[in-house]
């Protein structure tokens, strides 16, 4: 048992040496693929961190705005107070609906003279709100295509490097006068397999990040749709003229 820590330390120090050995024996095409995967990994991690920060900020702002919206007595109260919640998806939907409603309540003089709007005007307001809901959903969804490409493409890039490297290794051995030996095959095969490892190291974090972000995006989309329906319902209750 006393020699176990030293064995673990020796194994840990051997790993970088092994990796350097494998990279030194990797073929040029494998190194190109590894560099591309490394750049892809940086882009993927940057996008995941950016989307996590964006969604957490949006969730925090939605919570703040939701409390304010629930506390107001009339649907245009926050709009008249000119409350600004930049970056909040719910606020963007509310602002767009209130701008359309306010424009239809004002008379020729520019003052808010009307007390009710027609059903046709209400339909225009609904469409404006639905457009903003779609835009906010697309804004939250932007960038996820990069993760989807990494999940599906990175393993195939790694596999391409492995197959290419193994093919080149066997071709070289076939032309060698010594013939096929383990010592001659091992460096080339290990250098080829490292591309598959690199591809999986890019794809696996991307898969978990993509699934987590898609789950949260669905929750945001449902929240936007529910808020849009609630906003339209309150506008109809307060301002829709009875026919």
SULZIHU-V894977 format. One record per helix or strand. SS is the DSSP state (H for helix, E for strand). FROM is the first residue (numbers start at 1). TO is the last residue. If there is no record, write none. Layout:
ss = (SS:SS)
from = (FROM:FROM)
to = (TO:TO)
This chain:
ss = (H:H:H:H:E:E:E:H:H:H:E)
from = (4:28:77:89:106:112:117:119:144:182:240)
to = (24:71:80:105:106:112:117:141:175:239:240)
